[in-house]
Amino acid sequence: MLTLRGYCYLDSLQPHLASFIGTTAKGFLPVPGQASLWIETAPGMIINSLTDVALKATDCQPAIQLVERRYGALELHHTDKGQVEAAGQAILDHIGITVDQRTKPRVISDQILRSVEPYQTQLINRFRYGQMILPGESLFILECEPACYITLAANEAEKNANVNLVEMRSIGAFGRLYMGGSEAEIDSARDAAIAALESVSGVERK
């Protein structure tokens, strides 16, 4: 049985998120301002045919196509938002469901560490692929399910606050986001990220 775990449309990739994708993805890399669509499925193998359908129907480029043991993930982007929307519709038509049948995201955990200590920033910076976090900055950590929706949280947080994207994991059982910045900006980023996730329609996970 196919489950559309994630269907996440981003109208305009923010600079930090677009650059982060560029450091981690192996496909055709996006640039800031492009529209982006993230698809997550279970089982994972169907993501191959969904990529095929989307690329034959539109001029979108894929940055990510990944099959894990249980889940598949796909990212598509284009400067023309209509192309990205058409790719999404082609995928939905192919699997015979509507966007409201996607899994609704839920926040698993969120926390803010204020004025992070120097030794902890060193630990965090060892595993990050984005910006470094500096001693004295605040750190926002968010975990959500399904994983792909963490991209929406990251994008909306960056739209609404002057923060740095330290690390993001958008594939797997859970999505995780680490953002750094001043205390006030981190508070704004958290509010925007959680509000974005709560605004997504879909089917509640059982």
Contact map, one row per residue, 1 for C-alpha under 8 A:
11100000000000000000000000000000000000000010000000000000000000000000000000000000000000000000000000000000000000000000000000000000000000000000000000000000000000000000000000000000000000000000000000000000000000
11110000000000000000000000000000000000001110000000000000000000000000000000000000000000000000000000000000000000000000000000000000000000000000000000000000000000000000000000000000000000000000000000000000000000
11111000000000000000000000000000000000001110000000000000000000000000000000000000000000000000000000000110000000000000000000000000000000000000000000000000000000000000000000000000000000000000000000000000000000
01111110000000000000000000000000000000111100000000000000000000000000000000000000000000000000000000001110000000000000000000000000000000000000000000000000000000000000000000000000000000000000000000000000000000
00111110000000000000000000000000000000111100000000000000000000000000000000000000000000000000000000000111000000000000000000000000000000000000000001000000000000000000000000000000000000000000000000000000000000
00011111000000000000000000000000000001111000000000000000000000000000000000000000000000000000000000000111000000000000000000000000000000000000000001111000000000000000000000000000000000000000000000000000000000
00011111100000000000000000000000000011110000000000000000000000000000000000000000000000000000000000100100000000000000000000000000000000000000000000011000000000000000000000000000000000000000000000000000000000
00000111110000000000000000000000000011100000000000000000000000000000000000000000000000000000000000000000000000000000000000000000000000000000000000011011000000000000000000000000000000000000000000000000000000
00000011111000000000000000000000001111000000000000000000000000000000000000000000000000000000000000000000000000000000000000000000000000000000000000000001000000000000000000000000000000000000000000000000000000
00000001111110000000000000000000001110000000000000000000000000000000000000000000000000000000000000000000000000000000000000000000000000000000000000000001001000000000000000000000000000000000000000000000000000
00000000111110000000000000000000011100000000000000000000000000000000000000000000100000000000000000000000000000000000000000000000000000000000000000000000000000000000000000000000000000000000000000000000000000
00000000011111000000000000000001111100000000000000000000000000000000000000000000000000000000000000000000000000000000000000000000000000000000000000000000000000000000000000000000000000000000000000000000000000
00000000011111101100000000000011111100000000000000000000000000000000000000000000000000000000000000000000000000000000000000000000000000000000000000000000001000000000000000000000000000000000000000000000000000
00000000000111111100000000000001100000000000000000000000000000000000000000000000000000000000000000000000000000000000000000000000000000000000000000000000001001100000000000000000000000000000000000000000000000
00000000000011111110000000000011100000000000000000000000000000000000000000000000000000000000000000000000000000000000000000000000000000000000000000000000000000000000000000000000000000000000000000000000000000
00000000000001111111000000000000000000000000000000000000000000000000000000000000000000000000000000000000000000000000000000000000000000000000000000000000000001000001100000000000000000000000000000000000000000
00000000000011111111100000000001000000000000000000000000000000000000000000000000000000000000000000000000000000000000000000000000000000000000000000000010011000000000100000000000000000000000000000000000000000
00000000000011111111110000000111000000000000000000000000000000000000000000000000000000000000000000000000000000000000000000000000000000000000000000000000000000000000000000000000000000000000000000000000000000
00000000000000111111111000000011000000000000000000000000000000000000000000000000000000000000000000000000000000000000000000000000000000000000000000000000000000000000000000000000000000000000000000000000000000
00000000000000011111111100000000000000000000000000000000000000000000000000000000000000000000000000000000000000000000000000000000110000000000000000000000000000000000100000000000000000000000000000000000000000
00000000000000001111111110001100000000000000000000000000000000100000000000000000000000000000000000000000000000000000000000000000000000000000000000000000000000000000000000000000000000000000000000000000000000
00000000000000000111111110001100000000000000000000000000000000000000000000000000000000000000000000000000000000000000000000000000000000000000000000000000000000000000000000000000000000000000000000000000000000
00000000000000000011111110000000000000000000000000000000000000000000000000000000000000000000000000000000000000000000000000000000110000000000000000000000000000000000000000000000000000000000000000000000000000
00000000000000000001111111000000000000000000000000000000000000000000000000000000000000000000000000000000000000000000000000000000100000000000000000000000000000000000000000000000000000000000000000000000000000
00000000000000000000111111101000000000000000000000000000000000110000000000000000000000000000000000000000000000000000000000000000000000000000000000000000000000000000000000000000000000000000000000000000000000
00000000000000000000000111111000000000000000000000000000000000110000000000000000000000000000000000000000000000000000000000000000000000000000000000000000000000000000000000000000000000000000000000000000000000
00000000000000000000000011111000000000000000000000000000000001111000000000000000000000000000000000000000000000000000000000000000000000000000000000000000000000000000000000000000000000000000000000000000000000
00000000000000000000000001111100000000000000000000000000000011100000000000000000000000000000000000000000000000000000000000000000000000000000000000000000000000000000000000000000000000000000000000000000000000
00000000000000000000110011111110000000000000000000000000000001100000000000000000000000000000000000000000000000000000000000000000000000000000000000000000000000000000000000000000000000000000000000000000000000
00000000000000000100110000011111010000000000000000000000000000100000000000001100000000000000000000000000000000000000000000000000000000000000000000000000000000000000000000000000000000000000000000000000000000
00000000000010100110000000001111110000000000000000000000000000000000000000000000000000000000000000000000000000000000000000000000000000000000000000000000000000000000000000000000000000000000000000000000000000
00000000000111101110000000000111110000000000000000000000000000000000000000000000000000000000000000000000000000000000000000000000000000000000000000000000000000000000000000000000000000000000000000000000000000
00000000000111100000000000000011111000000000000000000000000000000000000000000010000000000000000000000000000000000000000000000000000000000000000000000000000000000000000000000000000000000000000000000000000000
00000000001110000000000000000111111100000000000000000000000000000000000000001111100000000000000000000000000000000000000000000000000000000000000000000000000000000000000000000000000000000000000000000000000000
00000000111110000000000000000000111110000000000000000000000000000000000000001111100100000000000000000000000000000000000000000000000000000000000000000000000000000000000000000000000000000000000000000000000000
00000000111110000000000000000000011111000000000000000000000000000000000000111100000100000000000000000000000000000000000000000000000000000000000000000000000000000000000000000000000000000000000000000000000000
00000011110000000000000000000000001111100000000000000000000000000000000000111000000100010000000000000000000000000000000000000000000000000000000000000000000000000000000000000000000000000000000000000000000000
00000111100000000000000000000000000111110000000000000000000000000000000011110000000000000000000000000000000000000000000000000000000000000000000000010000000000000000000000000000000000000000000000000000000000
00011111000000000000000000000000000011111000000000000000000000000000000011100000000000000000000000000000000000000000000000000000000000000000000000010000000000000000000000000000000000000000000000000000000000
00011110000000000000000000000000000001111100001000000000000000000000001111000000000000000000000000000000000000000000000000000000000000000000000001010000000000000000000000000000000000000000000000000000000000
01111100000000000000000000000000000000111111011000000000000000000000001110000000000000000000000000000000000000000000000000000000000000000000000000000000000000000000000000000000000000000000000000000000000000
01111000000000000000000000000000000000011111010000000000000000000000011100000000000000000000000000000000000000000000000000000000000000000000000000000000000000000000000000000000000000000000000000000000000000
11100000000000000000000000000000000000001111110000000000000000000000011100000000000000000000000000000000000000000000000000000000000000000000000000000000000000000000000000000000000000000000000000000000000000
00000000000000000000000000000000000000001111111000000000000000000011111110000000000000000000000000000000000000000000000000000000000000000000000000000000000000000000000000000000000000000000000000000000000000
00000000000000000000000000000000000000000011111100000000000000000010001100000000000000000000000000000000000000000000000000000000000000000000000000000000000000000000000000000000000000000000000000000000000000
00000000000000000000000000000000000000001111111111000000000000000000000100000000000000000000000000000000000000000000000000000000000000000000000000000000000000000000000000000000000000000000000000000000000000
00000000000000000000000000000000000000011001111111100000000000001110000111000000000000000000000000000000000000000000000000000000000000000000000000000000000000000000000000000000000000000000000000000000000000
00000000000000000000000000000000000000000000111111110000000000001000000000000000000000000000000000000000000000000000000000000000000000000000000000000000000000000000000000000000000000000000000000000000000000
00000000000000000000000000000000000000000000011111111000000000000000000000000000000000000000000000000000000000000000000000000000000000000000000000000000000000000000000000000000000000000000000000000000000000
00000000000000000000000000000000000000000000011111111100000000000000000000000000000000000010010000000000000000000000000000000000000000000000000000000000000000000000000000000000000000000000000000000000000000
00000000000000000000000000000000000000000000001111111110000000001000000001000000000000000000000000000000000000000000000000000000000000000000000000000000000000000000000000000000000000000000000000000000000000
00000000000000000000000000000000000000000000000111111111000000000000000000000000000000000000000000000000000000000000000000000000000000000000000000000000000000000000000000000000000000000000000000000000000000
00000000000000000000000000000000000000000000000011111111100000000000000000000000000000100110010000000000000000000000000000000000000000000000000000000000000000000000000000000000000000000000000000000000000000
00000000000000000000000000000000000000000000000001111111110100000000000000000000000000110110000000000000000000000000000000000000000000000000000000000000000000000000000000000000000000000000000000000000000000
00000000000000000000000000000000000000000000000000111111111110000000000000000000000000100000000000000000000000000000000000000000000000000000000000000000000000000000000000000000000000000000000000000000000000
00000000000000000000000000000000000000000000000000011111111000000000000000000000000000000000000000000000000000000000000000000000000000000000000000000000000000000000000000000000000000000000000000000000000000
00000000000000000000000000000000000000000000000000001111111000000000000000000000000001100100000000000000000000000000000000000000000000000000000000000000000000000000000000000000000000000000000000000000000000
00000000000000000000000000000000000000000000000000000111111100000000000000000000001101100000000000000000000000000000000000000000000000000000000000000000000000000000000000000000000000000000000000000000000000
00000000000000000000000000000000000000000000000000000011111110000000000000000100001000000000000000000000000000000000000000000000000000000000000000000000000000000000000000000000000000000000000000000000000000
00000000000000000000000000000000000000000000000000000110011111000000000000011100001100100000000000000000000000000000000000000000000000000000000000000000000000000000000000000000000000000000000000000000000000
00000000000000000000000000010000000000000000000000000010001111100000000000011100000000000000000000000000000000000000000000000000000000000000000000000000000000000000000000000000000000000000000000000000000000
00000000000000000000000000111000000000000000000000000000000111111000000001111000000000000000000000000000000000000000000000000000000000000000000000000000000000000000000000000000000000000000000000000000000000
00000000000000000000100011111100000000000000000000000000000011111000000001111000000000000000000000000000000000000000000000000000000000000000000000000000000000000000000000000000000000000000000000000000000000
00000000000000000000000011100000000000000000000000000000000001111100000011110000000000000000000000000000000000000000000000000000000000000000000000000000000000000000000000000000000000000000000000000000000000
00000000000000000000000000100000000000000000001100100000000001111110000111100000000000000000000000000000000000000000000000000000000000000000000000000000000000000000000000000000000000000000000000000000000000
00000000000000000000000000000000000000000000001000000000000000011111000111000000000000000000000000000000000000000000000000000000000000000000000000000000000000000000000000000000000000000000000000000000000000
00000000000000000000000000000000000000000001101000000000000000001111111110000000000000000000000000000000000000000000000000000000000000000000000000000000000000000000000000000000000000000000000000000000000000
00000000000000000000000000000000000000000001000000000000000000000111111100000000000000000000000000000000000000000000000000000000000000000000000000000000000000000000000000010000000000000000000000000000000000
00000000000000000000000000000000000000000001000000000000000000000011111000000000000000000000000000000000000000000000000000000000000000000000000000000000000000000000000000000000000000000000000000000000000000
00000000000000000000000000000000000000000111000000000000000000000011111100000000000000000000000000000000000000000000000000000000000000000000000000000000000000000000000000000000000000000000000000000000000000
00000000000000000000000000000000000000011111100000000000000000000011111110000000000000000000000000000000000000000000000000000000000000000000000000000000000000000000000000010000000000000000000000000000000000
00000000000000000000000000000000000000011111111000000000000000001111011111000000000000000000000000000000000000000000000000000000000000000000000000000000000000000000000000000000000000000000000000000000000000
00000000000000000000000000000000000001111001001000000000000000011110001111100000000000000000000000000000000000000000000000000000000000000000000000010000000000000000000000100000000000000000000000000000000000
00000000000000000000000000000000000001110000001000100000000001111100000111110000000000000000000000000000000000000000000000000000000000000000000000000000000000000000000000000000000000000000000000000000000000
00000000000000000000000000000000000111100000000000000000000001111000000011111000000000000000000000000000000000000000000000000000000000000000000000000000000000000000000000000000000000000000000000000000000000
00000000000000000000000000000000000111000000000000000000000111110000000001111100000100000000000000000000000000000000000000000000000000000000000000000000000000000000000000000000000000000000000000000000000000
00000000000000000000000000000100011110000000000000000000000111100000000000111110000100000000000000000000000000000000000000000000000000000000000000000000000000000000000000000000000000000000000000000000000000
00000000000000000000000000000100011100000000000000000000001110000000000000011111101100000000000000000000000000000000000000000000000000000000000000000000000000000000000000000000000000000000000000000000000000
00000000000000000000000000000000111000000000000000000000000000000000000000001111100000000000000000000000000000000000000000000000000000000000000000000000000000000000000000000000000000000000000000000000000000
00000000000000000000000000000000011000000000000000000000000000000000000000000111111100000000000000000000000000000000000000000000000000000000000000000000000000000000000000000000000000000000000000000000000000
00000000001000000000000000000000011000000000000000000000000000000000000000000111111110000000000000000000000000000000000000000000000000000000000000000000000000000000000000000000000000000000000000000000000000
00000000000000000000000000000000000000000000000000000000000000000000000000000001111111000000000000000000000000000000000000000000000000000000000000000000000000000000000000000000000000000000000000000000000000
00000000000000000000000000000000000000000000000000000000011100000000000000000101111111100000000000000000000000000000000000000000000000000000000000000000000000000000000000000000000000000000000000000000000000
00000000000000000000000000000000001110000000000000000000010100000000000000011101111111110000000000000000000000000000000000000000000000000000000000000000000000000000000000000000000000000000000000000000000000
00000000000000000000000000000000000000000000000000000000000000000000000000000000111111111000000000000000000000000000000000000000000000000000000000000000000000000000000000000000000000000000000000000000000000
00000000000000000000000000000000000000000000000000000000110000000000000000000000011111111100000000000000000000000000000000000000000000000000000000000000000000000000000000000000000000000000000000000000000000
00000000000000000000000000000000000000000000000000001110110100000000000000000000001111111110000000000000000000000000000000000000000000000000000000000000000000000000000000000000000000000000000000000000000000
00000000000000000000000000000000000010000000000000000100000000000000000000000000000111111111000000000000000000000000000000000000000000000000000000000000000000000000000000000000000000000000000000000000000000
00000000000000000000000000000000000000000000000000000000000000000000000000000000000011111111100000000000000000000000000000000000000000000000000000000000000000000000000000000000000000000000000000000000000000
00000000000000000000000000000000000000000000000000001100100000000000000000000000000001111111110000000000000000000000000000000000000000000000000000000000000000000000000000000000000000000000000000000000000000
00000000000000000000000000000000000000000000000001001100000000000000000000000000000000111111111000000000000000000000000000000000000000000000000000000000000000000000000000000000000000000000000000000000000000
00000000000000000000000000000000000000000000000000000000000000000000000000000000000000011111111111100000000000000000000000000000000000000000000000000000000000000000000000000000000000000000000000000000000000
00000000000000000000000000000000000000000000000000000000000000000000000000000000000000001111111111000000000000000000000000000000000000000000000000000000000000000000000000000000000000000000000000000000000000
00000000000000000000000000000000000000000000000001001000000000000000000000000000000000000111111100000000000000000000000000000000000000000000000000000000000000000000000000000000000000000000000000000000000000
00000000000000000000000000000000000000000000000000000000000000000000000000000000000000000011111110000000000000000000000000000000000000000000000000000000000000000000000000000000000000000000000000000000000000
00000000000000000000000000000000000000000000000000000000000000000000000000000000000000000001111111000000000000000000000000000000000000000000000000000000000000000000000000000000000000000000000000000000000000
00000000000000000000000000000000000000000000000000000000000000000000000000000000000000000001101111101000000000000000000000000000000000000000000000000000000000000000000000000000000000000000000000000000000000
00000000000000000000000000000000000000000000000000000000000000000000000000000000000000000001100111111100000000000000000000000000000000000000000000000000000000000000000000000000000000000000000000000000000000
00000010000000000000000000000000000000000000000000000000000000000000000000000000000000000001000011111100000000000000000000000000000000000000000000000000000000000000000000000000000000000000000000000000010000
00000000000000000000000000000000000000000000000000000000000000000000000000000000000000000000000001111100000000000000000000000000000000000000000000000000000000000000000000000000000000000000000000000000111000
00010000000000000000000000000000000000000000000000000000000000000000000000000000000000000000000011111110000000000000000000000000000000000000000000000000000000000000000000000000000000000000000000000000011000
00111110000000000000000000000000000000000000000000000000000000000000000000000000000000000000000001111111000000000000000000000000000000000000000000000000000000000000000000000000000000000000000000000000111000
00111100000000000000000000000000000000000000000000000000000000000000000000000000000000000000000000001111100000000000000000000000000000000000000001000000000000000000000000000000000000000000000000000000011110
00001100000000000000000000000000000000000000000000000000000000000000000000000000000000000000000000000111110000000000000000000000000000000000000001000000000000000000000000000000000000000000000000000001111110
00000000000000000000000000000000000000000000000000000000000000000000000000000000000000000000000000000011111000000000000000000000000000000000000111001000000000000000000000000000000000000000000000001101010100
00000000000000000000000000000000000000000000000000000000000000000000000000000000000000000000000000000001111100000000000000000000000000000000000111000000000000000000000000000000000000000000000000001100000000
00000000000000000000000000000000000000000000000000000000000000000000000000000000000000000000000000000000111111000000000000000000000000000000011110000000000000000000000000000000000000000000000001001000000000
00000000000000000000000000000000000000000000000000000000000000000000000000000000000000000000000000000000011111000000000000000000000000000000011110000000000000000000000000000000000000000000000000000000000000
00000000000000000000000000000000000000000000000000000000000000000000000000000000000000000000000000000000001111100000000000000000000000000000011100000000000000000000000000000000000000000000000000000000000000
00000000000000000000000000000000000000000000000000000000000000000000000000000000000000000000000000000000001111110000000000000000000000000001111000000000000000000000000000000000000000000000000000000000000000
00000000000000000000000000000000000000000000000000000000000000000000000000000000000000000000000000000000000011111000000000000000000000000001110000000000000000000000000000000000000000000000000000000000000000
00000000000000000000000000000000000000000000000000000000000000000000000000000000000000000000000000000000000001111100000000000000000000000111100000000000000000000000000000000000000000000100000000000000000000
00000000000000000000000000000000000000000000000000000000000000000000000000000000000000000000000000000000000000111111000000000000000000000111000000000000000000000000000000000000000000000000000000000000000000
00000000000000000000000000000000000000000000000000000000000000000000000000000000000000000000000000000000000000011111000000000000000000011110000000000000000000000000000000000000000000100000000000000000000000
00000000000000000000000000000000000000000000000000000000000000000000000000000000000000000000000000000000000000001111100000000000000000111110000000000000000000000000000000000000000000100000000000000000000000
00000000000000000000000000000000000000000000000000000000000000000000000000000000000000000000000000000000000000001111110110000000000001111110000000000000000000000000000000000000000000000000000000000000000000
00000000000000000000000000000000000000000000000000000000000000000000000000000000000000000000000000000000000000000011111110000000000000110000000000000000000000000000000000000000000000000000000000000000000000
00000000000000000000000000000000000000000000000000000000000000000000000000000000000000000000000000000000000000000001111111000000000001110000000000000000000000000000000000000000000000000000000000000000000000
00000000000000000000000000000000000000000000000000000000000000000000000000000000000000000000000000000000000000000000111111100000000000000000000000000000000000000000000000000000000000000000000000000000000000
00000000000000000000000000000000000000000000000000000000000000000000000000000000000000000000000000000000000000000001111111110000000000000000000000000000000000000000000000000000000000000000000000000000000000
00000000000000000000000000000000000000000000000000000000000000000000000000000000000000000000000000000000000000000001111111111000000011100000000000000000000000000000000000000000000000000000000000000000000000
00000000000000000000000000000000000000000000000000000000000000000000000000000000000000000000000000000000000000000000011111111100000000000000000000000000000000000000000000000000000000000000000000000000000000
00000000000000000000000000000000000000000000000000000000000000000000000000000000000000000000000000000000000000000000001111111110000000000000000000000000000000000000000000000000000000000000000000000000000000
00000000000000000000000000000000000000000000000000000000000000000000000000000000000000000000000000000000000000000000000111111111000010000000000000000000000000000000000000000000000000000000000000000000000000
00000000000000000000000000000000000000000000000000000000000000000000000000000000000000000000000000000000000000000000000011111111000110000000000000000000000000000000010000000000000000000000000000000000000000
00000000000000000000000000000000000000000000000000000000000000000000000000000000000000000000000000000000000000000000000001111111000000000000000000000000000000000000000000000000000000000000000000000000000000
00000000000000000000000000000000000000000000000000000000000000000000000000000000000000000000000000000000000000000000000000111111100000000000000000000000000000000000001000000000000000000000000000000000000000
00000000000000000000000000000000000000000000000000000000000000000000000000000000000000000000000000000000000000000000000000011111111100000000000000000000000000000000011000000000000000000000000000000000000000
00000000000000000001001100000000000000000000000000000000000000000000000000000000000000000000000000000000000000000000000000000011111000000000000000000000000000000000011000000000000000000000000000000000000000
00000000000000000001001000000000000000000000000000000000000000000000000000000000000000000000000000000000000000000000000000000001111100000000000000000000000000000001111000000000000000000000000000000000000000
00000000000000000000000000000000000000000000000000000000000000000000000000000000000000000000000000000000000000000000000000000001111110000000000000000000000000000001111000000000000000000000000000000000000000
00000000000000000000000000000000000000000000000000000000000000000000000000000000000000000000000000000000000000000000000000001001011111000000000000000000000000000000010000000000000000000000000000000000000000
00000000000000000000000000000000000000000000000000000000000000000000000000000000000000000000000000000000000000000000000010011000001111101010000000000000000000000001010000000000000110000000000000000000000000
00000000000000000000000000000000000000000000000000000000000000000000000000000000000000000000000000000000000000000001010010000000000111111000000000000000000000000000000000000000000000000000000000000000000000
00000000000000000000000000000000000000000000000000000000000000000000000000000000000000000000000000000000000000000011110010000000000011111000000000000000000000000000000000000000000000000000000000000000000000
00000000000000000000000000000000000000000000000000000000000000000000000000000000000000000000000000000000000000000111110000000000000001111100000000000000000000000000000000000000000000000000000000000000000000
00000000000000000000000000000000000000000000000000000000000000000000000000000000000000000000000000000000000000000111000000000000000011111110000000000000000000000000000000000000000111100000000000000000000000
00000000000000000000000000000000000000000000000000000000000000000000000000000000000000000000000000000000000000011111000000000000000000011111000000000000000000000000000000000000000111100100000000000000000000
00000000000000000000000000000000000000000000000000000000000000000000000000000000000000000000000000000000000000011111000000000000000010001111100000000000000000000000000000000000011110000100000000000000000000
00000000000000000000000000000000000000000000000000000000000000000000000000000000000000000000000000000000000001111000000000000000000000000111110000000000000000000000000000000000111100000100010000000000000000
00000000000000000000000000000000000000000000000000000000000000000000000000000000000000000000000000000000000001110000000000000000000000000011111000000000000000000000000000000001111000000000000000000000000000
00000000000000000000000000000000000000000000000000000000000000000000000000000000000000000000000000000000001111100000000000000000000000000001111100000000000000000000000000000001110000000000000000000000000000
00000000000000000000000000000000000000000000000000000000000000000000000000000000000000000000000000000000001111000000000000000000000000000000111110000100000000000000000000000111100000000000000000000000000000
00000000000000000000000000000000000000000000000000000000000000000000000000000000000000000000000000000000111110000000000000000000000000000000011111101100000000000000000000000111000000000000000000000000000000
00000000000000000000000000000000000000000000000000000000000000000000000000000000000000000000000000000000111100000000000000000000000000000000001111111000000000000000000000001110000000000000000000000000000000
00001100000000000000000000000000000000010000000000000000000000000000000000000000000000000000000000000011110000000000000000000000000000000000000111111000000000000000000000001110000000000000000000000000000000
00000100000000000000000000000000000000000000000000000000000000000000000000000000000000000000000000000000000000000000000000000000000000000000000111111100000000000000000011111111000000000000000000000000000000
00000111000000000000000000000000000001110000000000000000000000000000000010000000000000000000000000000000000000000000000000000000000000000000000011111111000000000000000001100010000000000000000000000000000000
00000111000000000000000000000000000000000000000000000000000000000000000000000000000000000000000000000000100000000000000000000000000000000000000111111111100000000000000001000010000000000000000000001000000000
00000000000000000000000000000000000000000000000000000000000000000000000000000000000000000000000000000000000000000000000000000000000000000000001100111111110000000000000111000011100000000000000000000000000000
00000001000000001000000000000000000000000000000000000000000000000000000000000000000000000000000000000000000000000000000000000000000000000000000000011111111000000000000101000000000000000000000000000000000000
00000001110000000000000000000000000000000000000000000000000000000000000000000000000000000000000000000000000000000000000000000000000000000000000000011111111100000000000000000000000000000000000010011000000000
00000000000000000000000000000000000000000000000000000000000000000000000000000000000000000000000000000000000000000000000000000000000000000000000000001111111110000000000000000000000000000000000111011000000000
00000000000000001000000000000000000000000000000000000000000000000000000000000000000000000000000000000000000000000000000000000000000000000000000000000111111111000000100000000000100000000000000010000000000000
00000000010011001000000000000000000000000000000000000000000000000000000000000000000000000000000000000000000000000000000000000000000000000000000000000011111111100000000000000000000000000000000010000000000000
00000000000000000000000000000000000000000000000000000000000000000000000000000000000000000000000000000000000000000000000000000000000000000000000000000001111111110000000000000000000000000000100110010000000000
00000000000000000000000000000000000000000000000000000000000000000000000000000000000000000000000000000000000000000000000000000000000000000000000000000000111111111010000000000000000000000001111110000000000000
00000000000001010000000000000000000000000000000000000000000000000000000000000000000000000000000000000000000000000000000000000000000000000000000000000000011111111111000000000000000000000000100000000000000000
00000000000001000000000000000000000000000000000000000000000000000000000000000000000000000000000000000000000000000000000000000000000000000000000000000000001111111000000000000000000000000000000000000000000000
00000000000000000000000000000000000000000000000000000000000000000000000000000000000000000000000000000000000000000000000000000000000000000000000000000000000111111100000000000000000000000001100100000000000000
00000000000000000000000000000000000000000000000000000000000000000000000000000000000000000000000000000000000000000000000000000000000000000000000000000000000011111110000000000000000000001101100000000000000000
00000000000000000000000000000000000000000000000000000000000000000000000000000000000000000000000000000000000000000000000000000000000000000000000000000000000001011111000000000000000010001000000000000000000000
00000000000000000000000000000000000000000000000000000000000000000000000000000000000000000000000000000000000000000000000000000000000000000000000000000000000011001111100000000000001111001100100000000000000000
00000000000000010000000000000000000000000000000000000000000000000000000000000000000000000000000000000000000000000000000000000000011010000000000000000000000001000111110000000000001110000000000000000000000000
00000000000000011001000000000000000000000000000000000000000000000000000000000000000000000000000000000000000000000000000000000000011000000000000000000000010000000011111100000000111100000000000000000000000000
00000000000000000000000000000000000000000000000000000000000000000000000000000000000000000000000000000000000000000000000000001001111110000000000000000000000000000001111100000000111100000000000000000000000000
00000000000000000000000000000000000000000000000000000000000000000000000000000000000000000000000000000000000000000000000000000011111000000000000000000000000000000000111110000001111000000000000000000000000000
00000000000000000000000000000000000000000000000000000000000000000000000000000000000000000000000000000000000000000000000000000000000000000000000000000110000000000000111111000011110000000000000000000000000000
00000000000000000000000000000000000000000000000000000000000000000000000000000000000000000000000000000000000000000000000000000000000000000000000000100100000000000000001111100111100000000000000000000000000000
00000000000000000000000000000000000000000000000000000000000000000000000000000000000000000000000000000000000000000000000000000000000000000000000000111110000000000000000111110111000000000000000000000000000000
00000000000000000000000000000000000000000000000000000000000000000000000010000000000000000000000000000000000000000000000000000000000000000000000000110000000000000000000011111110000000000000000000000000000000
00000000000000000000000000000000000000000000000000000000000000000001001000000000000000000000000000000000000000000000000000000000000000000000000000100000000000000000000001111110000000000000000000000000000000
00000000000000000000000000000000000000000000000000000000000000000000000000000000000000000000000000000000000000000000000000000000000000000000000011100000000000000000000000111110000000000000000000000000000000
00000000000000000000000000000000000000000000000000000000000000000000000000000000000000000000000000000000000000000000000000000000000000000000001111100000000000000000000011111111000000000000000000000000000000
00000000000000000000000000000000000000000000000000000000000000000000000000000000000000000000000000000000000000000000000000000000000000000000001111111100000000000000000111111111100000000000000000000000000000
00000000000000000000000000000000000000000000000000000000000000000000000000000000000000000000000000000000000000000000000000000000000000000000111100100100000000000000001111000111110000000000000000000000000000
00000000000000000000000000000000000000000000000000000000000000000000000000000000000000000000000000000000000000000000000000000000000000000001111000000100010000000000111110000011111000000000000000000000000000
00000000000000000000000000000000000000000000000000000000000000000000000000000000000000000000000000000000000000000000000000000000000000000011110000000000000000000000111100000001111100000000000000000000000000
00000000000000000000000000000000000000000000000000000000000000000000000000000000000000000000000000000000000000000000000000000000000000000011100000000000000000000011111000000000111110000100000000000000000000
00000000000000000000000000000000000000000000000000000000000000000000000000000000000000000000000000000000000000000000000000000000000010001111000000000000000000000011110000000000011111000100000000000000000000
00000000000000000000000000000000000000000000000000000000000000000000000000000000000000000000000000000000000000000000000000000000000010001110000000000000000000000111000000000000001111101100000000000000000000
00000000000000000000000000000000000000000000000000000000000000000000000000000000000000000000000000000000000000000000000000000000000000001100000000000000000000000010000000000000000111111100000000000000000000
00000000000000000000000000000000000000000000000000000000000000000000000000000000000000000000000000000000000000000110000000000000000000001100000000000000000000000000000000000000000011111110000000000000000000
00000000000000000000000000000000000000000000000000000000000000000000000000000000000000000000000000000000000000000000000000000000000000000000000000000000000000000000000000000000000001111111000000000000000000
00000000000000000000000000000000000000000000000000000000000000000000000000000000000000000000000000000000000000000000000000000000000000000000000000000000000000001110000000000000000011111111100000000000000000
00000000000000000000000000000000000000000000000000000000000000000000000000000000000000000000000000000000000000010000000000000000000000000111000000000000000000001010000000000000001111111111110000000000000000
00000000000000000000000000000000000000000000000000000000000000000000000000000000000000000000000000000000000000000000000000000000000000000000000000000000000000000000000000000000000000111111111000000000000000
00000000000000000000000000000000000000000000000000000000000000000000000000000000000000000000000000000000000000000000000000000000000000000000000000000000000010011000000000000000000000011111111100000000000000
00000000000000000000000000000000000000000000000000000000000000000000000000000000000000000000000000000000000000000000000000000000000000000000000000000000000111011010000000000000000000001111111110000000000000
00000000000000000000000000000000000000000000000000000000000000000000000000000000000000000000000000000000000000000000000000000000000000000001000000000000000010000000000000000000000000000111111111000000000000
00000000000000000000000000000000000000000000000000000000000000000000000000000000000000000000000000000000000000000000000000000000000000000000000000000000000010000000000000000000000000000011111111100000000000
00000000000000000000000000000000000000000000000000000000000000000000000000000000000000000000000000000000000000000000000000000000000000000000000000000000100110010000000000000000000000000001111111110000000000
00000000000000000000000000000000000000000000000000000000000000000000000000000000000000000000000000000000000000000000000000000000000000000000000000000001111110000000000000000000000000000000111111111000000000
00000000000000000000000000000000000000000000000000000000000000000000000000000000000000000000000000000000001000000000000000000000000000000000000000000000100000000000000000000000000000000000011111111100000000
00000000000000000000000000000000000000000000000000000000000000000000000000000000000000000000000000000000000000000000000000000000000000000000000000000000000000000000000000000000000000000000001111111110000000
00000000000000000000000000000000000000000000000000000000000000000000000000000000000000000000000000000000000000000000000000000000000000000000000000000001100100000000000000000000000000000000000111111111000000
00000000000000000000000000000000000000000000000000000000000000000000000000000000000000000000000000000000111000000000000000000000000000000000000000001001100000000000000000000000000000000000000011111111000000
00000000000000000000000000000000000000000000000000000000000000000000000000000000000000000000000000000000110000000000000000000000000000000000000000000000000000000000000000000000000000000000000001111111000000
00000000000000000000000000000000000000000000000000000000000000000000000000000000000000000000000000000000000000000000000000000000000000000000000000000000000000000000000000000000000000000000000000111111100000
00000000000000000000000000000000000000000000000000000000000000000000000000000000000000000000000000000001100000000000000000000000000000000000000000000000000000000000000000000000000000000000000000011111110000
00000000000000000000000000000000000000000000000000000000000000000000000000000000000000000000000000010101000000000000000000000000000000000000000000000000000000000000000000000000000000000000000000000011111000
00000000000000000000000000000000000000000000000000000000000000000000000000000000000000000000000000111111100000000000000000000000000000000000000000000000000000000000000000000000000000000000000000000001111100
00000000000000000000000000000000000000000000000000000000000000000000000000000000000000000000000000011111000000000000000000000000000000000000000000000000000000000000000000000000000000000000000000000000111110
00000000000000000000000000000000000000000000000000000000000000000000000000000000000000000000000000000011100000000000000000000000000000000000000000000000000000000000000000000000000000000000000000000000011111
00000000000000000000000000000000000000000000000000000000000000000000000000000000000000000000000000000011000000000000000000000000000000000000000000000000000000000000000000000000000000000000000000000000001111
00000000000000000000000000000000000000000000000000000000000000000000000000000000000000000000000000000000000000000000000000000000000000000000000000000000000000000000000000000000000000000000000000000000000111
